[in-house]
């Protein structure tokens, strides 16, 4: 595909199949391609400026600006089409191959610095949670033991079954993992203390 300025309009010239099995160079209006309205309009505006410069006697700086603008537009066309195109400088006639721009690599997100583990505060929270759960488990077991010793065992099963899914989900959450450790420890200590209640 080749970008040219012809008769104050931009054209893309390329080998196109005419439907009868023969191919040949054909001029295509940018608006008929999927380049986007803004890019197609910019191409035609550039071609009109080229036409005006051809009628006048352009100085070197104006010619350089128009050539540079055409090269920029050729890069955008190559980027949209995803293939290199030839750019024909409208004033000098030089042909250059314009490659599509290489997409910039996305920078990797910076890893957050690892925070130190708060062992002191975490263990205090875990100990408090363990004491609270152990107190609740033993209080309920002792109360229900007076009615029926099997109810003390059943209460421990219900409490363990109700709390363990929450403990499992909270085990990796930064703050709640300490509470989860304490609750798990309180449940384990409750089971260890249960035989002393049932068989006392």
PARO-976521 format. One record per atom (N, C-alpha, C): y, x, z. Coordinates in steps of 0.05 Angstrom, whole numbers, padded with zeros to 5 digits, always signed. Atoms other than C-alpha are relative to their C-alpha. Example, Ala and Ser with C-alpha at 12.3 -4.5 7.8 and 13.67 -1.06 7.14 Angstrom:
! PARO-976521
-00024+00018+00000/-00090+00246+00156/+00024+00018+00000/-00024-00016-00001/-00021+00273+00143/+00022-00015+00014/
//
This chain:
! PARO-976521
-00024+00017+00000/+00000+00000+00000/+00025+00018+00000/-00024-00016+00003/+00069+00025-00017/+00025-00017+00004/-00025+00014-00005/+00138+00004+00008/+00022+00010-00018/-00022-00007+00019/+00194+00003-00043/+00023-00020+00004/-00023+00018+00002/+00264-00026-00050/+00006-00004-00030/-00003+00006+00029/+00272-00061-00117/+00018-00024-00003/-00019+00022+00005/+00330-00104-00141/+00010-00014+00025/-00011+00010-00025/+00359-00112-00071/-00021-00017+00016/+00020+00013-00017/+00293-00136-00042/-00022+00020+00005/+00022-00018-00007/+00236-00101-00007/-00025-00011-00012/+00026+00008+00011/+00168-00103-00040/-00021+00020+00010/+00023-00017-00006/+00100-00077-00020/-00018-00001-00025/+00016-00003+00024/+00059-00052-00079/-00027+00010+00008/+00027-00008-00006/-00016-00048-00075/-00020-00011-00019/+00021+00011+00017/-00081-00059-00111/-00010-00026+00012/+00008+00026-00009/-00097-00133-00105/-00020-00012-00019/+00019+00013+00017/-00157-00170-00131/+00012-00026-00010/-00013+00025+00011/-00133-00225-00178/-00019-00023+00000/+00019+00022-00001/-00195-00268-00166/-00020+00000-00023/+00018-00001+00023/-00227-00252-00233/-00017+00026+00001/+00016-00025-00003/-00258-00187-00207/+00014+00025-00008/-00015-00023+00008/-00204-00141-00233/+00022+00005+00021/-00021-00008-00019/-00157-00103-00188/+00022+00015-00015/-00022-00014+00011/-00089-00075-00204/+00024+00000+00018/-00024+00000-00017/-00022-00058-00174/+00016-00026-00003/-00015+00025+00000/+00017-00118-00154/+00022+00001+00022/-00022+00001-00019/+00084-00129-00119/-00003-00024+00018/+00003+00021-00020/+00081-00171-00056/+00025-00002+00017/-00023+00004-00017/+00139-00201-00019/-00008+00002+00029/+00008-00002-00028/+00137-00182+00055/-00003-00026+00015/+00002+00026-00014/+00148-00255+00075/-00027-00013-00005/+00026+00012+00005/+00081-00272+00043/-00023+00014+00015/+00020-00014-00016/+00044-00223+00089/+00005-00007+00030/-00002+00006-00029/+00031-00231+00163/+00014+00023+00015/-00016-00021-00013/+00086-00182+00183/+00018-00011+00022/-00020+00012-00018/+00128-00230+00223/+00026-00003-00013/-00025+00006+00013/+00193-00261+00203/+00022+00020+00005/-00021-00019-00007/+00237-00211+00239/-00003+00026-00016/+00005-00025+00015/+00205-00150+00205/+00005-00005-00030/-00004+00006+00029/+00205-00183+00136/+00030-00003-00006/-00029+00002+00004/+00279-00201+00143/+00014+00027+00002/-00012-00027-00003/+00296-00130+00166/-00006+00016-00025/+00006-00014+00025/+00260-00103+00104/+00019-00008-00023/-00018+00010+00022/+00301-00147+00057/+00029+00008+00005/-00027-00009-00006/+00366-00130+00093/+00003+00030-00007/+00000-00028+00007/+00349-00056+00085/+00002+00004-00031/+00000-00002+00030/+00336-00067+00010/+00027-00007-00011/-00027+00008+00010/+00404-00101+00002/+00019+00023+00004/-00017-00023-00005/+00438-00041+00033/-00006+00022-00020/+00008-00019+00020/+00399+00004-00013/+00013-00007-00027/-00012+00009+00025/+00423-00037-00073/+00030+00005-00001/-00029-00005-00001/+00495-00032-00050/+00006+00030-00003/-00004-00029+00002/+00489+00043-00042/-00005+00011-00028/+00006-00009+00027/+00459+00051-00111/+00023-00007-00019/-00022+00008+00017/+00518+00014-00142/+00024+00018+00005/-00022-00018-00007/+00567+00058-00104/-00010+00029-00003/+00008-00028+00000/+00566+00133-00102/-00003+00009+00029/+00003-00005-00028/+00535+00145-00033/+00004+00029+00008/-00001-00027-00010/+00552+00205+00008/-00026+00007+00014/+00026-00010-00010/+00497+00247+00038/-00007-00012+00027/+00006+00011-00027/+00503+00219+00109/-00010-00029-00002/+00009+00028+00004/+00497+00146+00086/-00028-00001-00012/+00027+00000+00012/+00437+00163+00043/-00021+00008+00021/+00018-00008-00021/+00405+00198+00102/-00006-00022+00019/+00003+00022-00019/+00416+00138+00148/-00018-00021-00013/+00016+00021+00013/+00387+00089+00097/-00029+00009-00003/+00028-00011+00003/+00326+00134+00084/-00014-00001+00027/+00012+00000-00026/+00314+00141+00158/-00007-00028+00009/+00006+00028-00008/+00319+00066+00169/-00024-00010-00016/+00023+00009+00016/+00270+00054+00112/-00026+00012+00011/+00024-00013-00012/+00221+00104+00144/-00008-00014+00026/+00006+00014-00025/+00227+00068+00211/-00014-00027-00007/+00012+00026+00008/+00212+00001+00177/-00028+00004-00011/+00026-00006+00011/+00153+00033+00140/-00020+00005+00023/+00017-00004-00023/+00125+00056+00208/-00008-00027+00013/+00006+00026-00012/+00130-00015+00235/-00020-00015-00018/+00019+00014+00018/+00095-00043+00173/-00028+00012+00003/+00026-00013-00003/+00040+00009+00180/-00013-00007+00027/+00011+00008-00026/+00033-00009+00254/-00011-00029-00001/+00009+00028+00001/+00027-00084+00239/-00026-00001-00017/+00023+00001+00017/-00022-00072+00182/-00024+00017+00010/+00021-00017-00011/-00061-00019+00221/-00011+00020-00020/+00009-00019+00020/-00065+00027+00161/+00024+00016-00010/-00022-00015+00011/-00023+00083+00130/+00011-00013-00025/-00012+00009+00025/+00026+00064+00075/+00018+00022-00011/-00018-00019+00013/+00066+00103+00025/+00028-00011+00001/-00028+00008+00000/+00141+00101+00033/+00015+00015-00022/-00015-00012+00023/+00182+00112-00030/+00029-00001+00008/-00028-00002-00006/+00251+00137-00012/+00016-00012-00023/-00013+00014+00022/+00297+00090-00051/+00022+00017-00014/-00022-00015+00012/+00351+00142-00064/-00009+00027-00012/+00009-00025+00011/+00313+00207-00074/-00026-00003-00016/+00025+00004+00014/+00247+00178-00100/-00023+00014+00012/+00022-00014-00012/+00206+00221-00054/-00020-00020+00013/+00020+00017-00011/+00140+00191-00031/-00012+00014+00024/+00012-00012-00024/+00115+00203+00040/-00020-00020+00011/+00021+00017-00013/+00053+00176+00076/+00008-00005+00029/-00008+00007-00027/+00071+00139+00139/-00025-00011+00014/+00023+00008-00016/+00016+00133+00191/+00008-00021+00020/-00007+00019-00021/+00013+00075+00240/+00003+00015+00026/-00004-00014-00025/+00039+00095+00308/-00025-00002+00018/+00022-00002-00019/-00013+00117+00358/+00007-00015+00025/-00007+00015-00025/-00015+00068+00417/+00000+00019+00024/-00002-00017-00023/+00008+00101+00480/-00022-00006+00020/+00021+00004-00020/-00047+00111+00531/+00012-00011+00025/-00010+00012-00025/-00038+00068+00592/-00006+00019+00023/+00005-00018-00023/-00029+00110+00654/-00019-00014+00020/+00018+00011-00021/-00083+00102+00706/+00017-00007+00025/-00015+00006-00024/-00057+00066+00767/-00006+00020+00022/+00003-00020-00021/-00045+00114+00824/-00016-00012+00023/+00016+00010-00022/-00097+00107+00878/+00016+00001+00026/-00014+00000-00026/-00069+00087+00945/-00011+00021+00018/+00011-00020-00018/-00074+00142+00996/-00017-00013+00022/+00018+00010-00020/-00131+00132+01044/+00014+00000+00028/-00012+00001-00027/-00107+00109+01112/-00021+00009+00020/+00020-00009-00021/-00138+00140+01174/-00011-00024+00014/+00013+00022-00015/-00187+00096+01211/+00010-00001+00028/-00011+00002-00028/-00156+00069+01275/-00022-00004+00020/+00023+00003-00018/-00215+00083+01320/+00008-00010+00027/-00007+00009-00027/-00178+00074+01386/+00005-00030+00002/-00007+00029+00000/-00147+00006+01372/-00024-00016-00009/+00023+00015+00011/-00208-00016+01332/-00022-00004+00020/+00021+00002-00021/-00257-00001+01388/+00008-00019+00023/-00010+00018-00021/-00213-00038+01438/-00003-00029-00009/+00002+00027+00011/-00211-00099+01393/-00030-00008-00001/+00029+00006+00001/-00287-00095+01382/-00011-00005+00028/+00010+00004-00027/-00300-00089+01457/+00010-00027+00011/-00010+00026-00009/-00255-00149+01471/-00016-00023-00013/+00014+00021+00014/-00290-00191+01418/-00029-00002+00010/+00028+00000-00010/-00359-00169+01444/-00001-00014+00027/+00000+00012-00027/-00341-00188+01516/+00005-00030-00001/-00006+00029+00003/-00313-00256+01494/-00025-00015-00009/+00024+00014+00011/-00375-00274+01453/-00023+00001+00020/+00022-00002-00020/-00423-00248+01506/+00004-00020+00023/-00006+00020-00021/-00388-00290+01559/-00006-00028-00009/+00004+00027+00010/-00390-00352+01516/-00030-00006-00003/+00029+00003+00005/-00464-00342+01497/-00014-00003+00027/+00014+00001-00026/-00486-00329+01569/+00007-00025+00016/-00008+00024-00014/-00445-00386+01598/-00014-00024-00011/+00014+00022+00012/-00475-00435+01549/-00030+00000+00006/+00029-00003-00005/-00546-00408+01559/-00006-00008+00029/+00005+00007-00028/-00541-00413+01635/+00004-00030+00005/-00005+00028-00004/-00512-00483+01632/-00023-00017-00011/+00022+00015+00013/-00566-00508+01584/-00027+00006+00013/+00026-00007-00013/-00622-00472+01622/-00006-00020+00023/+00005+00019-00022/-00611-00520+01680/-00012-00026-00010/+00012+00025+00011/-00629-00578+01634/-00028+00006-00011/+00026-00007+00011/-00686-00544+01595/+00002+00029-00010/-00002-00028+00008/-00701-00470+01585/+00000+00004-00031/+00001-00003+00030/-00715-00482+01510/+00028-00005-00012/-00027+00004+00010/-00643-00507+01502/+00017+00026+00001/-00014-00026-00001/-00618-00438+01524/-00006+00017-00024/+00008-00015+00024/-00658-00406+01468/+00012-00012-00025/-00010+00015+00023/-00637-00460+01419/+00031+00005-00003/-00029-00004+00002/-00563-00450+01437/+00006+00028-00011/-00004-00027+00012/-00569-00375+01422/-00005+00000-00030/+00006+00002+00028/-00601-00391+01355/+00023-00013-00016/-00022+00014+00013/-00545-00440+01337/+00025+00018-00002/-00023-00017-00001/-00490-00392+01358/-00003+00024-00020/+00005-00023+00018/-00522-00333+01321/+00001-00009-00029/-00001+00010+00027/-00533-00374+01258/+00027-00008-00010/-00027+00008+00008/-00462-00400+01259/+00019+00023-00004/-00019-00022+00001/-00427-00334+01270/-00008+00023-00019/+00008-00023+00017/-00468-00284+01229/+00010-00002-00028/-00012+00000+00027/-00445-00309+01160/+00029+00010+00000/-00028-00009-00002/-00373-00299+01182/+00002+00030+00006/+00001-00029-00006/-00390-00230+01210/-00006+00015-00025/+00008-00014+00024/-00423-00211+01145/+00023+00001-00021/-00023+00001+00019/-00362-00233+01103/+00023+00018+00010/-00022-00015-00011/-00313-00197+01150/-00006+00029+00003/+00008-00027-00007/-00351-00132+01154/+00016+00022-00016/-00014-00019+00016/-00309-00098+01099/+00031-00005-00001/-00029+00005+00000/-00240-00129+01112/+00012+00018+00021/-00010-00021-00017/-00197-00074+01142/+00005-00007+00029/-00006+00006-00028/-00173-00109+01205/-00022-00015+00013/+00020+00018-00011/-00226-00162+01215/-00027+00014+00004/+00026-00013-00004/-00284-00112+01211/-00004+00008+00029/+00003-00007-00029/-00270-00091+01283/-00008-00025+00016/+00008+00025-00013/-00275-00164+01305/-00029-00006-00006/+00028+00006+00008/-00339-00171+01265/-00020+00018+00015/+00017-00018-00015/-00369-00110+01299/-00003-00010+00029/+00001+00010-00027/-00351-00138+01367/-00016-00026+00003/+00015+00025-00001/-00379-00207+01352/-00030+00005-00004/+00028-00007+00004/-00444-00177+01326/-00012+00013+00025/+00009-00013-00024/-00449-00134+01388/-00003-00020+00023/+00002+00021-00021/-00436-00195+01433/-00025-00017-00004/+00024+00015+00006/-00491-00234+01398/-00025+00015+00008/+00024-00017-00006/-00540-00176+01404/-00004+00002+00031/+00002-00002-00030/-00524-00167+01479/-00008-00027+00012/+00008+00026-00009/-00532-00242+01488/-00030-00005-00002/+00029+00002+00003/-00602-00239+01460/-00015+00018+00020/+00012-00018-00020/-00618-00180+01505/+00001-00011+00028/-00003+00011-00027/-00593-00217+01566/-00016-00027+00003/+00013+00026-00001/-00629-00283+01548/-00026+00000+00016/+00025+00001-00016/-00698-00264+01576/+00005+00000+00030/-00006+00000-00029/-00666-00250+01644/+00008-00027+00010/-00008+00027-00008/-00638-00321+01644/-00024-00018-00001/+00022+00019+00004/-00700-00356+01618/-00023+00005+00020/+00023-00007-00017/-00751-00318+01660/+00008+00007+00028/-00008-00006-00027/-00711-00311+01724/-00011-00020+00020/
//
